[in-house]
Amino acid sequence: MRFAFICYEHQKLHFLEPHAKVLELKGHKVKFHLLDTKKPGTLKSRRGVLDLPSQLISLMLFLNKEKFDCLISITPKAGFVTVIVNSIYSVRHIHWFTGQVWCNDSGFRRFFRSLPDRFINKFAHQILADSRPQRNYLLEHGFNAEKILVCANGSISGVDPTIKPRIRTREVNSKIKIGVVGRLCKDKGLNTILDLIEANGFDEKNFEFHFFGDFDDGEDDLRARFESTARAFPSVLFLKGSVLDKTIIYKDINLVLSASFREGFSNTLIEAQYSGIPVIVRNIYANYDAFVPDRTGFFFDHIDDLISSLEEFQDNHLYQNFSSNAITYVEDHFLRSTVLKCITEVYEANCHIP
């Protein structure tokens, strides 16, 4: 069978390449069609509405060259483009929902921003949600339940097998190194973390915050605030930039903090836990299956909750118990081999549906 993935380079590198490798090992043909277009004078991609015509034409040319049994898209833009072009070709189309950009909006803005997802839900043949809470959220907002499936226990690719589990311990009075992993932007709750540092200092409280990621385009004000806070608290806040090798990220940090306001199922959280690192996460629907509250980490709603959670982990006995629980939870639910077996079987099954 012949599969085509329609996505951006980021999704290919971080999520979909493992899918393609498993399909190829099963004897299938796989190709990627990337929607990235480059900004003039830069290597960074742009994803604006102005690129839609060129992306539609590019996908048509791609599908004219070769016939496929199944198209697989991820991100609203990729799904939207695929639905439009596929109205000509009528190939089985699977789309991944990995978080809704409109979940924190309200009123007309929420309705308007949800339209691409609703369009995809109506015309794609199969929808895959990356967690049960996300599927439930979509159903609550009027999406077609019959089309939406969660593979295995959730997650789009499971835990990176290069990560090796290790129960963590902390030396008494040693600093707690907190990792913040991923894009740096307002949606990811970076202002919340900066508020926390600025209000509490942490110079005398044995905490460090290590940021592994790059700033999104258009986040100049946030970058300026970050740099100002870093100058004010040079022994607390550290910017490490993007690191592709997750084993480097998880080698020395003690906790992972996710303050994101909206998220799909977070592979960062399950990778951290498989490394034996407890997590502290904002109380949003997408995180409900990604960890076990009060056993592998803590939820927070407000900064006071966040401070309390950080202080809890100064207890080394509690920290070690959470570390052990975290490894067990991920081993039981999110090993890559289990997740990809289920996902690729769904891909194959869709090719046999007329």
DRENROVEX-970931 format. One line per 4 residues: number of its first residue (from 1); their letters; for each residue x, y, z of N, C-alpha, C. Coordinates in steps of 0.2 Angstrom, whole numbers, always signed. Layout:
NUM	A	X:Y:Z:X:Y:Z:X:Y:Z  ... $
***
This chain:
1	MRFA	+4:-6:+0:+0:+0:+0:+4:+6:+0  +2:+12:-2:+5:+18:-3:+2:+23:+1  +7:+26:+6:+4:+31:+10:+8:+38:+9  +4:+43:+10:+7:+50:+9:+6:+54:+16 $
5	FICY	+11:+57:+19:+10:+61:+24:+10:+68:+22  +5:+72:+24:+5:+79:+22:+6:+83:+29  +11:+87:+29:+13:+90:+36:+18:+96:+35  +20:+98:+40:+26:+103:+40:+32:+99:+42 $
9	EHQK	+38:+102:+41:+44:+98:+43:+45:+97:+50  +42:+101:+55:+42:+100:+62:+39:+94:+64  +33:+93:+61:+29:+87:+63:+32:+81:+60  +35:+81:+54:+39:+76:+51:+44:+73:+56 $
13	LHFL	+48:+78:+58:+54:+76:+62:+52:+74:+69  +47:+77:+72:+46:+76:+79:+40:+70:+80  +36:+69:+75:+30:+64:+76:+30:+59:+71  +30:+60:+65:+28:+56:+60:+33:+51:+57 $
17	EPHA	+40:+53:+57:+45:+49:+54:+45:+42:+57  +43:+41:+64:+43:+34:+66:+37:+30:+63  +31:+34:+62:+26:+30:+58:+28:+28:+52  +32:+32:+48:+34:+30:+41:+39:+24:+41 $
21	KVLE	+43:+24:+46:+48:+19:+47:+44:+12:+48  +39:+12:+52:+36:+6:+54:+32:+3:+48  +29:+8:+44:+25:+6:+38:+30:+3:+33  +36:+6:+32:+41:+4:+27:+43:-3:+29 $
25	LKGH	+44:-4:+36:+46:-11:+38:+41:-16:+36  +35:-14:+36:+29:-19:+34:+28:-19:+27  +33:-16:+23:+33:-17:+15:+29:-12:+12  +26:-7:+15:+22:-1:+12:+27:+4:+9 $
29	KVKF	+24:+8:+4:+28:+14:+1:+25:+20:+5  +30:+24:+7:+28:+30:+11:+32:+36:+8  +28:+42:+7:+31:+48:+5:+29:+54:+9  +33:+59:+10:+31:+65:+13:+30:+71:+9 $
33	HLLD	+25:+75:+10:+24:+81:+6:+24:+86:+11  +29:+91:+11:+29:+96:+16:+26:+102:+14  +23:+106:+18:+19:+112:+16:+23:+118:+18  +29:+117:+20:+33:+123:+22:+35:+127:+16 $
37	TKKP	+34:+134:+18:+36:+139:+13:+41:+144:+17  +46:+146:+14:+51:+150:+17:+50:+157:+16  +51:+161:+22:+51:+168:+22:+57:+171:+18  +56:+176:+14:+61:+179:+10:+67:+181:+15 $
41	GTLK	+73:+179:+13:+79:+180:+17:+80:+177:+24  +76:+171:+25:+77:+167:+31:+76:+160:+30  +78:+156:+34:+77:+149:+34:+71:+147:+37  +67:+151:+41:+61:+149:+44:+55:+149:+40 $
45	SRRG	+51:+145:+42:+45:+144:+38:+39:+149:+40  +35:+150:+35:+29:+154:+37:+23:+150:+35  +17:+151:+39:+11:+147:+38:+5:+152:+38  +6:+157:+35:+0:+162:+34:-5:+160:+29 $
49	VLDL	-10:+164:+29:-16:+162:+24:-13:+164:+17  -9:+168:+16:-6:+170:+9:-3:+164:+6  -1:+159:+10:+3:+154:+7:-2:+148:+4  -9:+149:+6:-13:+144:+4:-14:+142:-3 $
53	PSQL	-14:+147:-8:-14:+145:-15:-8:+141:-17  -2:+143:-15:+4:+139:-17:+4:+132:-14  +1:+131:-8:+1:+125:-5:-4:+120:-8  -10:+123:-10:-15:+119:-14:-12:+117:-20 $
57	ISLM	-9:+121:-24:-6:+119:-31:-1:+114:-30  +4:+115:-25:+9:+110:-23:+7:+103:-22  +1:+103:-18:-1:+96:-16:-5:+93:-22  -8:+97:-26:-11:+94:-32:-5:+91:-37 $
61	LFLN	+0:+95:-38:+5:+92:-42:+8:+86:-39  +9:+86:-32:+12:+80:-29:+7:+74:-30  +0:+75:-30:-4:+69:-30:-5:+67:-38  -4:+72:-42:-4:+70:-49:+2:+65:-51 $
65	KEKF	+7:+66:-48:+13:+62:-50:+13:+55:-48  +9:+53:-42:+9:+47:-40:+2:+45:-36  +0:+39:-37:-7:+38:-34:-5:+35:-27  -10:+36:-22:-9:+34:-15:-15:+30:-13 $
69	DCLI	-15:+26:-8:-20:+23:-5:-23:+26:+1  -19:+30:+4:-21:+34:+10:-17:+40:+11  -20:+46:+13:-17:+52:+14:-18:+53:+22  -12:+55:+25:-12:+57:+32:-10:+64:+33 $
73	SITP	-14:+68:+37:-12:+75:+38:-12:+76:+45  -8:+81:+47:-8:+84:+54:-7:+91:+54  -10:+95:+58:-11:+102:+59:-17:+104:+55  -20:+109:+58:-27:+112:+54:-25:+114:+47 $
77	KAGF	-20:+117:+46:-18:+120:+39:-17:+114:+34  -13:+109:+37:-12:+103:+32:-19:+99:+31  -23:+98:+36:-29:+95:+35:-34:+99:+31  -34:+105:+31:-38:+109:+27:-36:+109:+20 $
81	VTVI	-30:+110:+19:-27:+109:+12:-29:+102:+9  -28:+97:+13:-29:+90:+10:-36:+89:+9  -41:+91:+13:-48:+90:+11:-50:+94:+5  -47:+100:+4:-49:+103:-2:-46:+100:-9 $
85	VNSI	-40:+98:-9:-37:+95:-14:-40:+88:-15  -41:+84:-10:-43:+78:-10:-50:+77:-13  -54:+83:-13:-61:+83:-16:-60:+81:-24  -54:+81:-27:-53:+79:-34:-51:+72:-34 $
89	YSVR	-47:+70:-29:-44:+63:-30:-48:+58:-26  -51:+59:-21:-56:+55:-17:-51:+49:-14  -46:+50:-11:-42:+45:-8:-44:+45:-1  -43:+39:+3:-44:+39:+10:-40:+44:+13 $
93	HIHW	-43:+48:+18:-39:+53:+21:-40:+53:+29  -35:+52:+32:-34:+52:+39:-31:+58:+42  -34:+61:+47:-32:+68:+50:-30:+67:+57  -25:+69:+60:-23:+69:+67:-25:+76:+70 $
97	FTGQ	-29:+76:+75:-30:+82:+80:-26:+81:+86  -21:+86:+86:-16:+86:+92:-17:+92:+96  -23:+95:+97:-24:+101:+101:-28:+106:+97  -32:+110:+100:-36:+115:+97:-34:+122:+98 $
101	VWCN	-32:+126:+93:-30:+132:+94:-35:+137:+97  -41:+135:+97:-47:+139:+98:-50:+137:+105  -46:+133:+109:-49:+130:+115:-50:+136:+121  -46:+141:+121:-46:+146:+126:-50:+152:+123 $
105	DSGF	-52:+152:+117:-56:+157:+115:-64:+157:+117  -67:+162:+116:-75:+162:+117:-79:+165:+112  -85:+164:+112:-90:+168:+108:-88:+167:+100  -89:+172:+96:-88:+172:+89:-81:+170:+87 $
109	RRFF	-76:+172:+91:-69:+171:+90:-68:+163:+90  -71:+160:+95:-70:+153:+96:-73:+149:+90  -79:+151:+88:-83:+148:+83:-79:+149:+76  -77:+155:+75:-73:+156:+69:-67:+152:+68 $
113	RSLP	-63:+152:+74:-56:+149:+73:-57:+141:+73  -63:+139:+75:-64:+131:+75:-66:+129:+68  -68:+133:+64:-71:+131:+57:-66:+127:+53  -60:+128:+53:-55:+123:+49:-56:+116:+52 $
117	DRFI	-56:+115:+59:-56:+109:+62:-63:+106:+60  -68:+110:+60:-75:+107:+59:-76:+105:+52  -72:+109:+47:-72:+107:+40:-69:+100:+39  -63:+99:+43:-59:+93:+42:-63:+87:+45 $
121	NKFA	-66:+88:+51:-70:+83:+54:-76:+81:+49  -79:+85:+45:-84:+84:+41:-82:+80:+35  -76:+81:+32:-74:+78:+25:-69:+73:+26  -64:+73:+31:-59:+68:+31:-63:+61:+33 $
125	HQIL	-60:+56:+31:-63:+49:+32:-63:+47:+39  -57:+48:+42:-55:+46:+49:-52:+51:+52  -54:+53:+59:-50:+57:+63:-47:+53:+69  -40:+55:+70:-37:+52:+76:-36:+58:+81 $
129	ADSR	-38:+57:+87:-36:+61:+92:-31:+58:+96  -26:+62:+99:-20:+60:+102:-21:+58:+110  -27:+59:+112:-29:+57:+119:-37:+57:+120  -39:+53:+125:-46:+52:+127:-49:+59:+129 $
133	PQRN	-45:+63:+133:-48:+69:+135:-49:+74:+129  -45:+74:+124:-46:+78:+118:-52:+76:+114  -53:+69:+113:-59:+67:+110:-65:+69:+114  -65:+68:+120:-71:+70:+124:-72:+78:+123 $
137	YLLE	-67:+82:+123:-67:+89:+122:-71:+90:+115  -68:+87:+110:-71:+88:+103:-79:+86:+103  -80:+80:+106:-87:+78:+106:-92:+83:+110  -89:+86:+115:-93:+91:+119:-94:+98:+115 $
141	HGFN	-90:+99:+110:-91:+104:+105:-94:+103:+98  -97:+97:+98:-102:+96:+92:-98:+92:+87  -92:+89:+88:-89:+85:+82:-92:+78:+82  -91:+75:+76:-94:+69:+74:-90:+63:+78 $
145	AEKI	-94:+60:+83:-91:+55:+87:-89:+49:+83  -93:+47:+78:-91:+41:+74:-85:+41:+71  -82:+47:+69:-76:+47:+65:-70:+47:+70  -70:+49:+76:-64:+51:+80:-62:+45:+84 $
149	LVCA	-56:+43:+83:-53:+37:+86:-47:+39:+90  -46:+36:+96:-40:+37:+100:-36:+30:+99  -30:+30:+97:-26:+24:+96:-23:+22:+103  -22:+16:+104:-19:+13:+111:-22:+18:+116 $
153	NGSI	-17:+20:+121:-19:+24:+126:-18:+32:+125  -17:+33:+119:-15:+40:+117:-8:+41:+115  -6:+47:+113:+0:+49:+111:+1:+48:+104  +5:+52:+100:+5:+51:+93:+11:+47:+91 $
157	SGVD	+16:+46:+95:+22:+42:+94:+25:+38:+99  +22:+39:+105:+25:+35:+111:+32:+38:+113  +35:+34:+118:+41:+37:+120:+47:+35:+116  +52:+40:+115:+58:+39:+111:+62:+33:+114 $
161	PTIK	+63:+28:+110:+67:+22:+113:+74:+23:+115  +77:+29:+113:+84:+31:+115:+84:+33:+123  +78:+35:+125:+78:+37:+132:+78:+31:+137  +82:+30:+142:+83:+25:+146:+80:+27:+153 $
165	PRIR	+75:+22:+156:+73:+24:+162:+78:+24:+168  +77:+28:+173:+82:+28:+178:+78:+32:+184  +77:+28:+190:+74:+31:+196:+79:+36:+198  +76:+42:+200:+80:+48:+202:+80:+49:+209 $
169	TREV	+86:+51:+212:+86:+53:+219:+89:+60:+219  +88:+64:+225:+91:+70:+226:+95:+70:+232  +101:+73:+232:+105:+74:+238:+101:+80:+242  +102:+79:+248:+99:+84:+253:+102:+91:+252 $
173	NSKI	+97:+96:+251:+99:+103:+250:+102:+104:+243  +102:+99:+239:+104:+101:+232:+99:+105:+228  +101:+108:+223:+97:+113:+219:+92:+108:+215  +86:+111:+215:+81:+107:+210:+81:+111:+203 $
177	KIGV	+83:+107:+198:+84:+110:+191:+77:+108:+188  +74:+114:+186:+67:+113:+183:+68:+114:+175  +66:+109:+171:+66:+110:+164:+59:+112:+161  +60:+117:+156:+54:+119:+153:+56:+118:+145 $
181	VGRL	+52:+113:+142:+54:+110:+136:+49:+112:+130  +52:+115:+125:+47:+117:+119:+47:+124:+117  +43:+126:+113:+43:+132:+110:+42:+137:+116  +45:+143:+115:+44:+149:+120:+39:+154:+117 $
185	CKDK	+33:+154:+120:+28:+159:+118:+23:+160:+123  +19:+164:+122:+13:+166:+127:+9:+160:+128  +7:+156:+123:+3:+151:+123:+5:+145:+128  +12:+145:+128:+15:+139:+132:+16:+142:+139 $
189	GLNT	+13:+147:+141:+13:+150:+148:+20:+152:+151  +24:+155:+146:+30:+158:+148:+29:+163:+153  +24:+168:+152:+23:+173:+156:+22:+171:+163  +18:+165:+164:+17:+163:+171:+23:+161:+174 $
193	ILDL	+28:+158:+171:+34:+156:+174:+38:+162:+176  +38:+167:+171:+42:+173:+173:+39:+177:+179  +32:+177:+179:+29:+180:+185:+31:+176:+191  +32:+170:+191:+34:+166:+197:+41:+168:+199 $
197	IEAN	+45:+168:+194:+52:+169:+196:+53:+177:+199  +50:+181:+195:+50:+188:+197:+47:+190:+204  +42:+186:+206:+38:+187:+212:+42:+184:+218  +45:+178:+217:+48:+174:+222:+56:+174:+222 $
201	GFDE	+59:+176:+217:+66:+176:+216:+69:+169:+216  +69:+165:+221:+71:+159:+221:+79:+158:+222  +82:+164:+223:+89:+164:+224:+91:+160:+231  +87:+161:+236:+88:+157:+242:+84:+151:+243 $
205	KNFE	+81:+148:+237:+76:+143:+238:+79:+137:+234  +85:+137:+231:+88:+131:+228:+84:+129:+222  +81:+133:+218:+78:+132:+212:+81:+135:+206  +82:+131:+200:+84:+134:+194:+79:+132:+189 $
209	FHFF	+79:+137:+184:+74:+135:+178:+78:+135:+172  +78:+130:+168:+82:+129:+162:+77:+128:+156  +77:+132:+151:+73:+133:+146:+76:+130:+139  +73:+124:+137:+75:+121:+131:+70:+122:+125 $
213	GDFD	+72:+127:+121:+67:+129:+116:+69:+136:+113  +66:+138:+107:+67:+144:+104:+61:+148:+104  +62:+155:+104:+56:+159:+104:+52:+159:+97  +46:+159:+97:+42:+159:+91:+43:+166:+88 $
217	DGED	+42:+167:+81:+41:+173:+78:+36:+177:+81  +37:+184:+81:+32:+188:+84:+32:+189:+91  +36:+186:+95:+36:+186:+102:+42:+190:+105  +43:+196:+101:+48:+201:+103:+48:+203:+110 $
221	DLRA	+41:+205:+112:+40:+208:+119:+42:+203:+124  +40:+196:+123:+41:+191:+128:+48:+190:+128  +52:+190:+123:+59:+189:+123:+63:+194:+127  +60:+200:+126:+63:+206:+130:+62:+205:+137 $
225	RFES	+56:+203:+139:+55:+202:+146:+59:+196:+149  +60:+191:+145:+64:+185:+147:+71:+187:+148  +74:+191:+144:+81:+193:+144:+81:+198:+150  +77:+202:+152:+77:+206:+157:+77:+202:+164 $
229	TARA	+72:+197:+164:+72:+193:+170:+78:+189:+171  +81:+187:+166:+87:+183:+166:+93:+187:+169  +93:+193:+167:+98:+198:+170:+97:+199:+177  +91:+200:+179:+89:+201:+186:+91:+195:+191 $
233	FPSV	+90:+189:+188:+91:+182:+191:+95:+178:+188  +102:+180:+187:+106:+176:+183:+108:+169:+186  +107:+168:+192:+108:+161:+195:+102:+157:+195  +96:+159:+192:+90:+156:+192:+87:+154:+186 $
237	LFLK	+88:+158:+181:+85:+157:+174:+91:+156:+169  +90:+150:+165:+95:+149:+160:+91:+147:+153  +94:+150:+148:+91:+148:+141:+96:+144:+137  +94:+138:+136:+98:+133:+133:+97:+132:+125 $
241	GSVL	+91:+135:+123:+90:+134:+116:+87:+127:+114  +85:+126:+108:+82:+119:+106:+88:+114:+106  +86:+108:+109:+90:+102:+109:+86:+96:+106  +89:+94:+101:+85:+88:+98:+86:+81:+102 $
245	DKTI	+92:+81:+105:+93:+74:+108:+90:+75:+115  +84:+72:+116:+81:+72:+122:+85:+69:+128  +89:+65:+127:+93:+62:+133:+98:+67:+136  +100:+72:+132:+104:+78:+135:+99:+82:+139 $
249	IYKD	+93:+83:+137:+89:+87:+141:+87:+84:+148  +86:+78:+148:+84:+74:+154:+89:+72:+158  +95:+73:+156:+101:+70:+160:+102:+73:+167  +101:+80:+167:+103:+83:+173:+97:+87:+177 $
253	INLV	+91:+88:+173:+86:+91:+177:+82:+86:+181  +79:+89:+186:+75:+85:+191:+68:+85:+190  +65:+91:+187:+58:+91:+186:+57:+94:+179  +51:+92:+176:+48:+96:+170:+42:+100:+172 $
257	LSAS	+42:+106:+170:+36:+110:+171:+33:+112:+164  +26:+111:+164:+23:+113:+158:+17:+118:+160  +18:+124:+158:+13:+129:+160:+8:+131:+154  +8:+127:+149:+5:+129:+143:-3:+129:+144 $
261	FREG	-6:+134:+141:-13:+135:+141:-17:+131:+137  -14:+128:+131:-17:+124:+127:-12:+119:+124  -14:+113:+123:-9:+108:+122:-12:+102:+119  -9:+98:+114:-11:+92:+113:-8:+87:+118 $
265	FSNT	-9:+80:+117:-6:+76:+121:+2:+77:+121  +5:+78:+127:+12:+80:+127:+17:+74:+128  +20:+73:+122:+26:+68:+123:+31:+70:+127  +32:+77:+128:+37:+79:+133:+36:+76:+140 $
269	LIEA	+30:+76:+142:+28:+74:+149:+30:+67:+149  +28:+63:+144:+29:+55:+145:+36:+54:+144  +40:+57:+140:+47:+56:+140:+51:+58:+146  +49:+64:+149:+52:+65:+156:+50:+60:+161 $
273	QYSG	+44:+58:+161:+42:+53:+166:+46:+46:+165  +47:+44:+159:+51:+38:+157:+58:+39:+159  +60:+45:+159:+67:+46:+162:+67:+47:+169  +62:+46:+173:+62:+46:+180:+61:+53:+183 $
277	IPVI	+58:+57:+179:+58:+64:+181:+50:+66:+182  +48:+68:+188:+41:+70:+190:+40:+76:+186  +33:+78:+185:+31:+83:+181:+26:+88:+185  +26:+94:+184:+21:+99:+186:+18:+102:+180 $
281	VRNI	+11:+102:+180:+8:+104:+173:+2:+108:+175  +0:+112:+170:-6:+116:+171:-12:+112:+170  -17:+113:+174:-23:+109:+174:-27:+111:+168  -26:+108:+162:-29:+108:+156:-31:+101:+153 $
285	YANY	-36:+101:+149:-39:+94:+148:-34:+89:+144  -30:+92:+140:-25:+88:+136:-20:+84:+141  -19:+87:+147:-14:+83:+152:-17:+78:+156  -24:+77:+155:-27:+72:+160:-24:+65:+160 $
289	DAFV	-22:+63:+154:-20:+56:+153:-12:+55:+153  -9:+61:+153:-2:+61:+152:+2:+60:+158  -1:+60:+164:+2:+58:+170:-3:+56:+175  -1:+54:+181:-5:+53:+186:-5:+58:+192 $
293	PDRT	-10:+62:+193:-9:+67:+198:-8:+64:+205  -3:+67:+209:-1:+66:+215:+2:+59:+216  +4:+56:+210:+8:+50:+210:+14:+51:+206  +14:+54:+200:+19:+55:+196:+21:+63:+195 $
297	GFFF	+16:+67:+197:+17:+74:+197:+11:+78:+200  +11:+84:+199:+6:+88:+202:+3:+93:+196  -4:+94:+197:-7:+99:+193:-7:+106:+197  -7:+111:+193:-8:+118:+196:-13:+122:+192 $
301	DHID	-16:+126:+196:-21:+131:+193:-18:+138:+194  -15:+139:+199:-13:+146:+201:-5:+146:+203  -2:+152:+203:+5:+152:+205:+6:+149:+212  +1:+150:+217:+2:+147:+223:+2:+140:+223 $
305	DLIS	-2:+137:+219:-1:+129:+218:+5:+127:+216  +8:+131:+211:+14:+129:+208:+20:+130:+213  +20:+135:+217:+25:+136:+222:+24:+130:+227  +18:+128:+229:+17:+122:+234:+20:+116:+231 $
309	SLEE	+19:+115:+224:+21:+109:+221:+29:+108:+221  +32:+114:+219:+39:+114:+219:+42:+113:+226  +39:+115:+231:+42:+114:+238:+41:+107:+240  +35:+104:+238:+34:+97:+239:+40:+92:+237 $
313	FQDN	+43:+94:+232:+48:+90:+229:+55:+91:+232  +55:+95:+237:+61:+96:+241:+62:+90:+246  +56:+86:+247:+56:+80:+251:+59:+74:+246  +65:+72:+248:+68:+67:+244:+64:+60:+243 $
317	HLYQ	+61:+58:+249:+58:+52:+249:+52:+53:+244  +48:+58:+244:+42:+59:+240:+45:+59:+233  +50:+63:+232:+53:+64:+225:+55:+57:+222  +58:+53:+226:+60:+46:+223:+54:+42:+222 $
321	NFSS	+49:+42:+226:+43:+38:+225:+39:+40:+218  +39:+47:+217:+36:+49:+211:+40:+47:+205  +47:+47:+206:+51:+45:+200:+50:+38:+198  +49:+34:+203:+48:+27:+202:+41:+26:+199 $
325	NAIT	+36:+29:+201:+29:+29:+199:+29:+31:+192  +33:+36:+190:+32:+39:+183:+35:+34:+178  +40:+31:+180:+43:+26:+175:+38:+20:+174  +35:+18:+179:+30:+12:+179:+24:+14:+174 $
329	YVED	+22:+20:+176:+16:+23:+172:+17:+23:+164  +23:+25:+162:+24:+26:+155:+25:+19:+152  +29:+15:+156:+30:+8:+153:+24:+4:+152  +19:+5:+156:+12:+2:+156:+8:+5:+150 $
333	HFLR	+9:+11:+148:+4:+14:+143:+7:+17:+137  +14:+19:+137:+16:+23:+131:+22:+21:+128  +24:+15:+128:+30:+13:+125:+29:+13:+117  +34:+16:+114:+33:+17:+106:+31:+11:+102 $
337	STVL	+33:+5:+104:+32:-1:+100:+24:-2:+100  +21:-1:+106:+14:-2:+107:+10:+3:+104  +12:+9:+104:+8:+15:+101:+8:+14:+94  +14:+13:+91:+15:+13:+84:+11:+7:+80 $
341	KCIT	+11:+1:+84:+8:-5:+82:+1:-3:+81  -2:+0:+85:-10:+2:+85:-11:+7:+80  -7:+12:+79:-8:+17:+74:-7:+15:+67  -2:+11:+66:-1:+9:+59:-6:+4:+57 $
345	EVYE	-9:+0:+62:-14:-5:+60:-21:-1:+58  -22:+5:+61:-27:+9:+59:-26:+12:+52  -20:+14:+51:-18:+16:+44:-20:+11:+39  -18:+5:+40:-19:-1:+35:-26:-2:+34 $
349	ANCH	-30:-2:+40:-37:-4:+40:-41:+1:+35  -38:+8:+36:-42:+13:+32:-41:+12:+24  -35:+9:+22:-34:+8:+15:-39:+2:+12  -42:-2:+16:-46:-7:+14:-53:-5:+14 $
353	IP	-55:+1:+16:-62:+3:+16:-63:+7:+10  -68:+5:+6:-70:+7:-1:-72:+15:+0 $
***
